[in-house]
Amino acid sequence: SPASVGEFLSDNKIFPLQCCRELLSRLELRGHPITSALCEMLTVLQLPKEGQRIERLLEFYAEMFFEANVERKEVEVEEVPASPLLGTNSSPREEEDVTPPTTRPTPASAIV
């Protein structure tokens, strides 16, 4: 199953990491936008639940994606719709006046 493949390939031992590199090097990543290439990887394996294991797999994926597309001048990035969790207002903020308020001298009569 894709879950057990992801667990095995993300193990921090030499053989699983060599298998991870080999499997990811065989994926067709050349010429694809980064999100499509990521979907290609996720059809073969499922990301594990542990953060360090996810990071390990994504580092190998990023390395293989870079190697596959290093000759290209620029890599296409697909437009991804904004997530409601990240906020709905994606327009740039209007410039705010951030000048500090001026301080008025305290009248001598107020000092006791």
Backbone bond lengths (Angstrom), bond angles and torsions (degrees), N, CA, C in turn:
res aa  C-N    CA-C-N  psi(-1)  N-CA   C-N-CA  omega(-1)  CA-C   N-CA-C  phi
1 S - - - 1.459 - - 1.534 109.55 -
2 P 1.334 118.10 154.02 1.469 120.61 179.73 1.530 113.55 -58.72
3 A 1.341 117.19 -31.00 1.474 119.65 179.46 1.523 111.05 -66.94
4 S 1.339 117.55 -44.11 1.464 119.84 -179.93 1.529 111.29 -70.57
5 V 1.332 117.83 -30.78 1.461 120.79 175.31 1.531 109.41 -63.69
6 G 1.335 116.39 -46.72 1.465 120.51 178.87 1.515 112.59 -61.90
7 E 1.342 116.74 -40.79 1.470 120.13 178.00 1.527 110.89 -63.85
8 F 1.333 116.54 -44.50 1.460 119.98 -178.55 1.524 111.33 -64.86
9 L 1.338 116.87 -48.44 1.463 120.40 -174.87 1.521 113.28 -68.39
10 S 1.322 117.59 -20.83 1.463 119.85 -177.92 1.522 112.65 -95.56
11 D 1.334 117.09 3.54 1.459 120.47 177.52 1.528 108.75 -66.46
12 N 1.318 116.17 143.14 1.468 121.04 -174.89 1.536 111.50 -88.42
13 K 1.315 116.33 51.23 1.458 122.32 176.11 1.527 107.41 -124.51
14 I 1.311 116.86 160.04 1.460 121.25 -172.56 1.525 112.71 -62.22
15 F 1.329 117.98 -49.63 1.462 119.68 -175.00 1.536 112.58 -62.78
16 P 1.352 119.59 -48.83 1.469 117.92 178.00 1.529 113.36 -61.01
17 L 1.317 117.26 -34.98 1.465 119.71 179.47 1.529 111.40 -70.13
18 Q 1.328 117.04 -35.30 1.466 119.98 174.28 1.527 110.50 -65.71
19 C 1.331 116.10 -40.30 1.474 120.25 176.99 1.522 110.60 -63.84
20 C 1.327 116.85 -39.39 1.466 121.50 179.18 1.522 110.16 -61.26
21 R 1.317 115.78 -48.08 1.466 119.88 179.18 1.530 110.90 -60.00
22 E 1.331 116.63 -43.47 1.463 120.46 -178.72 1.520 111.50 -65.54
23 L 1.329 116.93 -45.27 1.466 120.30 -179.87 1.524 111.10 -62.27
24 L 1.326 116.59 -46.78 1.467 119.73 -178.22 1.522 111.67 -68.49
25 S 1.321 117.85 -29.70 1.467 119.39 178.42 1.525 111.28 -70.60
26 R 1.328 118.04 -20.74 1.465 121.65 179.82 1.521 113.15 -87.54
27 L 1.318 117.96 -9.29 1.465 120.35 177.87 1.521 109.90 -73.03
28 E 1.303 116.70 148.80 1.472 122.25 178.62 1.532 108.53 -83.59
29 L 1.328 116.34 91.56 1.457 121.57 -177.95 1.522 112.42 -105.66
30 R 1.319 117.59 -16.97 1.461 122.01 -175.64 1.523 110.77 -67.33
31 G 1.323 114.95 128.08 1.453 121.14 174.35 1.520 115.22 81.62
32 H 1.307 117.79 -1.90 1.462 120.37 179.26 1.523 110.30 -94.49
33 P 1.340 117.88 147.61 1.467 119.33 171.03 1.526 109.14 -61.16
34 I 1.305 116.03 155.50 1.467 120.31 -173.60 1.522 112.38 -60.64
35 T 1.337 117.79 -34.58 1.464 119.45 -179.37 1.528 110.99 -72.29
36 S 1.325 117.95 -38.38 1.463 120.33 176.91 1.527 110.83 -66.17
37 A 1.321 116.35 -38.76 1.459 120.24 178.76 1.529 110.50 -66.60
38 L 1.318 117.01 -35.90 1.459 120.63 177.04 1.532 110.12 -65.94
39 C 1.324 117.00 -40.71 1.471 120.72 175.90 1.518 110.97 -61.82
40 E 1.322 116.56 -36.59 1.473 121.12 176.77 1.520 109.96 -59.82
41 M 1.341 117.33 -43.63 1.454 120.55 179.02 1.528 110.56 -65.78
42 L 1.321 116.90 -39.63 1.460 120.34 -176.05 1.528 112.88 -73.84
43 T 1.332 118.49 -10.87 1.462 119.68 173.18 1.520 110.84 -77.17
44 V 1.332 116.68 -21.88 1.456 121.74 -178.06 1.530 111.37 -94.07
45 L 1.309 116.30 -36.82 1.462 119.49 -176.91 1.520 110.69 -140.41
46 Q 1.300 114.58 158.96 1.458 121.45 176.63 1.520 107.49 -108.02
47 L 1.319 116.43 139.52 1.457 119.22 179.49 1.524 109.39 -65.27
48 P 1.334 117.03 137.50 1.464 119.60 178.02 1.520 111.13 -69.07
49 K 1.311 116.58 174.72 1.469 121.09 -176.28 1.523 113.19 -87.62
50 E 1.313 117.69 -22.30 1.461 121.62 -177.18 1.530 110.97 -85.00
51 G 1.311 116.48 136.40 1.460 122.31 -175.69 1.518 114.33 -59.20
52 Q 1.343 117.20 -44.00 1.467 119.77 -179.09 1.521 111.43 -64.66
53 R 1.311 117.19 -35.90 1.463 120.89 179.47 1.532 110.35 -69.43
54 I 1.327 116.39 -40.69 1.469 120.26 177.27 1.519 109.50 -61.33
55 E 1.318 115.88 -45.85 1.465 120.30 -179.75 1.524 111.09 -60.65
56 R 1.316 116.78 -41.20 1.469 121.32 179.88 1.530 110.61 -61.24
57 L 1.339 117.01 -46.72 1.468 120.28 179.30 1.523 111.60 -63.85
58 L 1.334 116.47 -42.59 1.465 119.44 -178.20 1.522 111.82 -68.63
59 E 1.330 117.49 -30.40 1.467 119.79 175.35 1.531 110.36 -65.43
60 F 1.325 117.23 -43.70 1.461 120.36 177.35 1.523 109.94 -64.41
61 Y 1.332 116.92 -42.60 1.462 120.75 179.06 1.533 110.19 -59.69
62 A 1.338 117.14 -46.65 1.467 120.94 -178.73 1.525 110.83 -61.77
63 E 1.322 116.15 -40.37 1.465 119.97 179.03 1.529 110.91 -64.05
64 M 1.327 116.83 -45.20 1.469 120.43 -179.99 1.528 111.17 -66.92
65 F 1.336 117.47 -38.45 1.463 120.85 178.66 1.522 110.07 -64.58
66 F 1.326 116.95 -42.22 1.464 120.84 178.76 1.522 110.71 -63.43
67 E 1.329 116.71 -46.89 1.465 119.92 -179.60 1.528 111.50 -61.50
68 A 1.333 116.80 -36.00 1.461 120.24 -179.10 1.519 112.05 -72.39
69 N 1.320 117.07 -25.36 1.463 120.38 -174.06 1.523 113.28 -119.97
70 V 1.323 118.66 16.91 1.450 121.44 -175.30 1.526 112.47 -64.72
71 E 1.340 118.11 -29.12 1.455 120.22 -178.75 1.522 112.33 -76.46
72 R 1.314 117.40 -21.94 1.463 120.55 -177.48 1.528 109.56 -72.73
73 K 1.317 115.19 143.20 1.464 120.03 -179.50 1.524 111.18 -69.94
74 E 1.312 116.15 -39.74 1.455 119.71 178.42 1.513 108.95 -143.55
75 V 1.299 115.97 150.91 1.451 122.16 -179.57 1.512 107.82 -103.21
76 E 1.333 115.99 131.47 1.459 119.73 179.73 1.521 109.85 -70.45
77 V 1.311 115.72 140.08 1.451 121.52 175.31 1.512 106.80 -122.09
78 E 1.321 115.88 125.08 1.453 119.75 179.88 1.516 109.15 -76.62
79 E 1.326 115.46 149.33 1.447 120.28 175.08 1.518 108.77 -72.56
80 V 1.313 116.45 125.62 1.452 121.45 178.84 1.513 107.15 -110.07
81 P 1.333 117.91 126.29 1.458 119.23 -179.40 1.521 110.65 -61.90
82 A 1.321 115.10 146.73 1.461 120.41 -178.48 1.516 109.83 -66.48
83 S 1.290 115.20 141.28 1.459 120.92 178.01 1.518 109.30 -84.02
84 P 1.331 117.91 140.75 1.459 119.18 177.56 1.515 111.67 -63.04
85 L 1.334 117.07 -23.84 1.454 119.61 178.85 1.520 111.85 -71.21
86 L 1.329 116.53 -25.41 1.458 120.48 -178.82 1.519 112.32 -88.84
87 G 1.306 117.54 -5.34 1.456 120.89 -179.32 1.513 110.35 109.92
88 T 1.322 115.38 147.62 1.454 119.28 -176.38 1.514 112.29 -95.39
89 N 1.303 117.87 -20.65 1.457 120.15 -177.40 1.517 108.75 -88.48
90 S 1.313 116.08 99.70 1.461 119.32 -179.77 1.522 112.33 -98.13
91 S 1.343 116.50 1.76 1.453 118.68 179.59 1.523 109.36 -78.16
92 P 1.322 116.33 149.12 1.465 118.67 -179.70 1.517 111.00 -64.22
93 R 1.309 115.00 147.70 1.455 120.02 179.63 1.524 110.57 -68.65
94 E 1.311 114.09 146.53 1.457 117.77 173.74 1.518 107.30 -70.45
95 E 1.309 114.43 151.01 1.452 117.66 -179.28 1.516 109.32 -64.44
96 E 1.320 114.71 129.00 1.447 120.23 179.50 1.510 109.14 -101.12
97 D 1.308 115.08 146.74 1.451 119.39 176.74 1.522 107.51 -79.50
98 V 1.327 116.15 113.02 1.455 120.22 -177.15 1.520 111.91 -110.29
99 T 1.321 116.18 18.35 1.459 118.14 178.87 1.519 108.52 -71.28
100 P 1.319 117.05 138.07 1.459 119.39 -177.98 1.526 110.13 -68.31
101 P 1.321 115.57 149.06 1.467 117.92 178.89 1.527 110.19 -64.69
102 T 1.310 115.33 146.63 1.463 118.71 179.42 1.510 108.39 -76.21
103 T 1.303 114.87 143.20 1.456 119.20 179.16 1.520 108.17 -98.68
104 R 1.299 113.42 131.91 1.452 118.46 177.80 1.514 109.73 -92.86
105 P 1.286 116.62 142.82 1.458 117.59 176.58 1.522 110.29 -65.50
106 T 1.301 115.10 139.69 1.462 119.60 178.75 1.517 108.55 -74.21
107 P 1.324 116.07 130.61 1.470 117.39 179.55 1.533 109.94 -62.88
108 A 1.293 115.04 145.89 1.467 120.42 -179.04 1.520 111.62 -60.03
109 S 1.316 117.45 -29.42 1.455 119.73 -178.15 1.523 111.56 -72.02
110 A 1.351 118.03 -18.94 1.448 120.73 -179.58 1.530 112.10 -84.11
111 I 1.328 116.68 -15.08 1.463 120.59 179.45 1.520 108.34 -87.73
112 V 1.295 116.94 121.80 1.473 120.33 -178.44 1.488 110.27 -113.47
